[in-house]
Amino acid sequence: MRIKILLTIILLSSAITKIYAQEVEGNINIHTFADNREYARSNRFSQTIFGLRFSPEIGLLLDSTHRIRVGFNALHEFGSSKFTDKIEPVVYYQYIKQNWNFNMGVFPRRELLSDFPRAVLNDTLSYYRPNVEGMLLKFENENWKQLLFIDWTSRQTATARENFIFGLSGRYKKDMFFISHYAMMLHDAGPAIDIPGDHIKDNGAIAVKAGLDFGHKTFLDSLTINAGGLMSLERERSVGGWKTPKGLLLEMFAEYHRFGITNSFYKGEGHHLTFGDKFYTAKTYNRTDLSWRPKIYKGIEGQFTLSFHYVDGVIDSQQAFAIRYNILGSKSLKKSTSN
């Protein structure tokens, strides 16, 4: 039924283009991934995430400012007997003018929220929740970037809870120096039918980082170092006050000819964030990523990452490989005229 509805939307959009649109846009995104997480030594959740996402979109570029996109995002996990394990609509309006970008509807989170630290928003969201359902506003120029968003994660019913995330991020960069901040809060309210003893919960985090971007000032293609802090905010209303564990963040990233190394270190109190990386429940944690971004073909991106997690006196490992194929195209509907 959902596929029929999506196809109807696409057909209606195609008809609308004949009347209003100046340009028809389209893209097909295929994301194949294998992420093997060996976390048994630290007693965290080991799993292998192996599958693909298929996400076609068709869009109407009404002018240089207004855009409408419709499509869907389908997940197939390898080994499943189902053709697709989950299919989600992609329908959104986008406004882009000068330094402003506004999205409303159901739109891809990639390239909009993918720079959030894993401690605040974990990387599993890219596999199982690739879309934002809500609104996002971004301002960006040569030195400044600021972003606000709200993502509705669960609609309240008689039995389902009301959940949504709201947050912001920003960055200021001048020459080599930069400072960035990230914040989010999960509002977790109960279902319409009250559960005895249940209370509204708030669960969020704030991260601030300052550092130096050496860019091409060394023989490396990229070299960045930064330091900052992480604080989480947790409370259960009518039960207790805010819990605010804090800690220190240190990070270094270097890349040369598409081979990279990232080291992330945390020292402080443990955090319990619903959408945060579970390794940050530890008081001391270090993650080292060895990465390679092979040049495959035009429109095809590859990424291989070997990760080592130093936590609780043991070392866990992770191997992740992904290929993303994105086909883009557009066609003008304006007819040329001659005298």
N, C-alpha and C positions, 0 to 999 in steps of 0.2 A: 504493500500500500504506500509506504514512504517513497519507494522508487517511482511509482506512478505520479505521486504529487510533485516530486522533483522534476520529472520529465515534463509535466504540465507547465511548471513555472518556466522552464527553459524554453519551451515552445512559445509561451506567451511573450517572453522577453524577446525572442527572435522576431515576433510580429510587431512588437513595439518599436524595434529598431528601424523599421521601414518608415515610421512616421516621425520619430523624435531624434534618434541618435545620430551623431555625426560620425562615429566610428565604432565598429564592433571589435572587441578584444577577446582573446581566449588564451587559456593556458592549461596544460596537462602536467601534473606533478606526480611522479612515482618515487616513493621513498621506501627502499628496501633496507632492512636493518637486522643485525645480529649482535646481541649484547649479552655476553656470558658473565654473570656476576657470582664469583666464588667468595661468599661472605661467611662461611660456616665457622671459621676460626674465631671470629669476633661475635659469634652468635647473632648475627644479623641475617636478614632475609636473603638467602641465595636464590637466584632464578636465572633462567635463560629467556630473553625476550627476542623472538625470532619471527619475522613476518614482513609485511609490506603494507603501505598505504597508497591508495589510488585516489587522486583528488583533481578532477577536471572542473574548470570554471569557464563561464562565458560572461562577458561584460559589455556594458554600454558606456562608452565615453561620450557623455552628452556635450561637453565642451572641455576646455583645458582644466576645469576646476571640479566638475561633478562626474562621479562614476558610480555605476551599479553593477554588482557581480552576483551571479547565482551559480550553484553547482552542488557538489556533495563530496564527502570525505569517507572512504570505505576502508576498513581495516580487515585484513586477513592474516591470522596467525598460523604459521606453518604447523602442520599436524592436525589442524582442526578439520572436522568433516563438513563444516559449513563453508559456503562460498564466501561469505563475509561474516565476521563475528560482530561487527558494529558498523552502521552507516549513519553519518551525521550530515545535516544540511549545511550548506555554505551559502548564505544570503546576506549581503551587506551593502550599505551605502558608504561611499568614501568621498571626502572633500579634501582637496589638496590645492593650496594657494600660497605661493611664496614660501614662508617658513612654517606654515601650519598644515597639519594632517589630522583629520577627524574621521573615525570609523564608527559605525553603529550597525549592529546586527550580529551575525555569526561569521566571524572572520578569522583567518589563520593567525596564530600567535607567533609563528616564526618570523624573525627579523624585527619584531615589535617588542616582545618580552623575553627574547632568548638570551639577553645579556644579564639577566638577574643572577646573582650568586646562587649556587646550588643550595647553600645553607638556608636561603630564603624561599626559593621556588626550585624544587628538585628537577633533575633532567628527565625523570620518568614521564613528566607531563607531555613531552614532545611525542611519546609513543601512544599514550592513552587519552590525552586531552589536547589535541593539536589546535583546537579552536578556542577563541574567546567568545563568550555569549554575553554581549553587553555593549559597552562604549569605550572608546579610547581617544584621547586627545594628545597630540604631540606638537611641541614647538622646537625647532632646531635651526640654528644658524652656524656660522663658522666657529664660534666659541662656546655657545650655550646649547644645551639640550634639556628639555623638561617634558615629562610624560605623566599622564593621569589615566587610570583605567578602573573599570568595574566589570567583574566577570561573575555572572550568576551561575552557580554550580549545582543548585538543587532547588526546584520549585516546591513550595509548601503544599501538601495535600493532607488528607486526614491522617495518613501514616508516614508520609515522607517529610523530612526536615527541610527547613528553609536555610540554605547556605549561599553565601556570596563572598567574593573576595574583592576588596578595593585596595588600590595601591598607587604608588608613584615612584618615579626614578628621575634622576637628573645628572648632568655632568657639565663641568666647566673646564675648558682646556685653553691654556695660553702658552704658546711655544712648547716646551717640553713638559711643563707642569700641568697636572689635572687633579680634580677632586670630583668624586661621584658619590651619590647617595641612592639608597633603595629602601623602600618600605612597603609593607603589605599587612593587611588584617583580614582574617577569616571570621565572619560573623556566622555563628552556628546556633540557630534558633530551633525550637522543637516543632513537631507537627501540629496541625490544627486541633487535633484531639490531644489534650494535655496528658503527659506521662507523669505520674506521681513521683516527686523527687528529682525531676529533670529541670535543668536550668539553662539559660542562655550562656553560651561560651564564646569568648573572644580569644583568638590565637593569631599572633602576628610577630613581625620582626622588623628591625631597622639595622641597616648596614651602611657604614660610611668609610670610604677609602680615599687616600691621597697618594699620589705617586708621580713618577717620571716616565715619559714615553720617549725613548731615545731614537725611535724611528729608524732612519737610515744613517744615523750618525756613527754607526759601527760597521764592521764587515758583515754583521747579521742583517737579515731582512727585517727583523722586528725584535725589539728588546724593551720590556716593560717591567717595572717593579713598583709595588704599592704596599701600603700598610694602612690599617684602619681598625675599626671595632664592629662587633656584632652584639646586639641586644634583642632578646625576644620578650614578648609581652603576652602573658597568659593569665586568664582569670575565669572563674565560674561565678556568674552574678548571683547575689544573695547568699553565697557560701563563703567567699573570701575575697581579699583584695588582689591587686596585681602582683604577679611573680615576674621579676625582671632579671633573669640571669644575663651575664655579660662576658665578653671575651675579646681577645686580640686576634686580628687577622693579618697574615703576611702572605704576599703572593709575588711570584716571578714568572714571566713568560718570555721565551726566546724562540725564534724560528729562523731557519736557514735552508733555502732551496726546498721549501715545503715540508721539512722535517722540524718538529718542534718539541719543546719540553716545557711543561708547566708544573710548578710546585706551589701548593697551597698549604699553609700551616695555620692551625688554630690552637689557642691556649686560653682556658678560662673555665667558666661554669658550663654544665651540660644544658642543652635546650630540647624542648619537646614541641616541635613544630609539625602541624598536620601535613603541610605541603613542603616542608623542608627536608633536606637530606638527613637520613637517620644516623649518619656517622657523627653528626654534631651533637648527639646526646652525650658524647664523651667529653672529658675535660681537656684532653690533649689529642690532637688528630693531625696527621700529615698525609697529603695525597700528592703523588707524583704521576704525571701523565706524559707518556712518550707517544707522539702523534706523527702521522704522515698523511698528507693530503695529495694523493696522486692526481696528475693531470690525465684524465681519461679521454674526454672528447668534448666538443662544444656543447654546452648545456648539461653536461654530466659531471657531477661533483662526487668525489670519493673521500672517505675519512676513515682512517684506522687509528685506534687509540689503545694503548696498553697501559693500564693503571695499576698502581700499587697503593694500598690503603694501610698506613701505619697507625694502629689504634689498639688500645687496651693491651699493649705488650705483644701483639701479634701482627702479622702482615696478611691482609686479604688482597686478592687480585681480581682484575676485570679486563676482559678483552671485548672491544666493540668495533664493529665494522659496518659502514653504511654507504650506500650509493643513492644519490638523489638525481633524478632526471627531470628537468623542467623544460617543456616546450612552450614557447611564447609566439603569439601571432596577432596581427590586427589587420583590419581592412576598412578603408575610408568609405563612407556612404555618400560623400559629396560628389556630385557630378560636375565635371569641368564644362565650362561654357565658352563659346567663341562668338565673336561678332561677324 
